[in-house]
Structures are given as structure tokens and as C-alpha cells.
Amino acid sequence: MSKEEIEKYDDRGNLVYEKFSTGCEIWQEYDKRDNLIHYKDTFRNERWYEYDENNNMIYYKNGHYVEYWKKYDDRGNLIYLRKFNGWSYYEEWTEYNEDNKEICYRDTRYFLIGEYYKYDNGGNQIQITEKEYKEIEFRKKEKEYLSRKKCSRFEIMEI
């Protein structure tokens, strides 16, 4: 580090300020668990972060209208991601089995894409059949339908 470069740290050892010989300065703030919550530099770049109780990042926003929202399961697997790029949203959903292996992935980039996975006894990911795919889709739609209480303005009638 040259004489023109400066670094400052808080009491917990987090880098809170940097100044470079180019004139660029960076300021950073942290929460009580030492997670970065705010970043700002002299080039007007700015970022904000939020975390859950397990220190997983659940929200991100920058000064250029980009935002992320994230949800995690009890094992720390990312199960939902929503991105906003300033004019449109994009979403991803991921499901995992009891061994923390990905078994389903869906996203909305251009249209809803769904992929399902299964694993052999050696833990290798293998292709599912078209019939298995249709059965999974049917069970998901059936579960979603049965979980609804109302459909539009009308009650779903028990038959």
C-alpha cells in the first residue's frame, strides 16, 4: 500500500473506509453480525443488503434500480429468488430432497421453465421420464388447486 492509499477498520476488524491513489473512496457499513449492509463509493455506486437470522442475504438493492429478494429453507438452501432490473421482474424457484440435492428448478425468464431431477443410489443426477414429469406437474397443480379457498370472486364448492 502506498502512502496515498488509506484503509480504516472498525473495532471488529471490518473494513469501513478505503482511499486509493486514483482518488476513489469506498465507505462500508456492517450490522451487529458483521454482515455488509451498505456500500458507497465516489463513483456514485451504492448498494444495500439485508440478512435473515442465519446470515443469508435476503435482500439486495443497488443505486441502478436492481433489486433481489431471496428466501431460504431451514437447511440454508436458496428456494426462491426474485430479481428486478429496473423495468421487469424475473423469478426462480428451487426444491431440494432430504439429501439437499436439487430436485426441481423453475424460472420465469422468458416463460415458465420447469426441470425435475432424480438421483440413483450412487447420488448421480439422472433424467426423469416424460411420464414422471407429467405426474409431478399434475400433483403440483392438484395440490395448488386443493389449497385454494376462493377462486376469483366465487367460493370453490365442495362436491
C-alpha positions, 0 to 999 in steps of 0.5 A, spaced: 500 500 500 502 506 498 502 512 502 496 515 498 492 509 499 488 509 506 484 503 509 480 504 516 477 498 520 472 498 525 473 495 532 471 488 529 476 488 524 471 490 518 473 494 513 469 501 513 473 506 509 478 505 503 482 511 499 486 509 493 491 513 489 486 514 483 482 518 488 476 513 489 473 512 496 469 506 498 465 507 505 462 500 508 457 499 513 456 492 517 450 490 522 451 487 529 453 480 525 458 483 521 454 482 515 455 488 509 449 492 509 451 498 505 456 500 500 458 507 497 463 509 493 465 516 489 463 513 483 456 514 485 455 506 486 451 504 492 448 498 494 444 495 500 443 488 503 439 485 508 440 478 512 435 473 515 437 470 522 442 465 519 446 470 515 443 469 508 442 475 504 435 476 503 435 482 500 439 486 495 438 493 492 443 497 488 443 505 486 441 502 478 434 500 480 436 492 481 433 489 486 433 481 489 429 478 494 431 471 496 428 466 501 431 460 504 429 453 507 431 451 514 437 447 511 440 454 508 438 452 501 436 458 496 428 456 494 426 462 491 429 468 488 426 474 485 430 479 481 428 486 478 432 490 473 429 496 473 423 495 468 421 487 469 421 482 474 424 475 473 423 469 478 426 462 480 424 457 484 428 451 487 426 444 491 431 440 494 430 432 497 432 430 504 439 429 501 439 437 499 440 435 492 436 439 487 430 436 485 426 441 481 428 448 478 423 453 475 424 460 472 420 465 469 425 468 464 422 468 458 416 463 460 415 458 465 421 453 465 420 447 469 426 441 470 425 435 475 431 431 477 432 424 480 438 421 483 440 413 483 443 410 489 450 412 487 447 420 488 448 421 480 443 426 477 439 422 472 433 424 467 426 423 469 421 420 464 416 424 460 411 420 464 414 422 471 414 429 469 407 429 467 405 426 474 409 431 478 406 437 474 399 434 475 400 433 483 403 440 483 397 443 480 392 438 484 395 440 490 395 448 488 388 447 486 386 443 493 389 449 497 385 454 494 379 457 498 376 462 493 377 462 486 376 469 483 370 472 486 366 465 487 367 460 493 370 453 490 364 448 492 365 442 495 362 436 491 
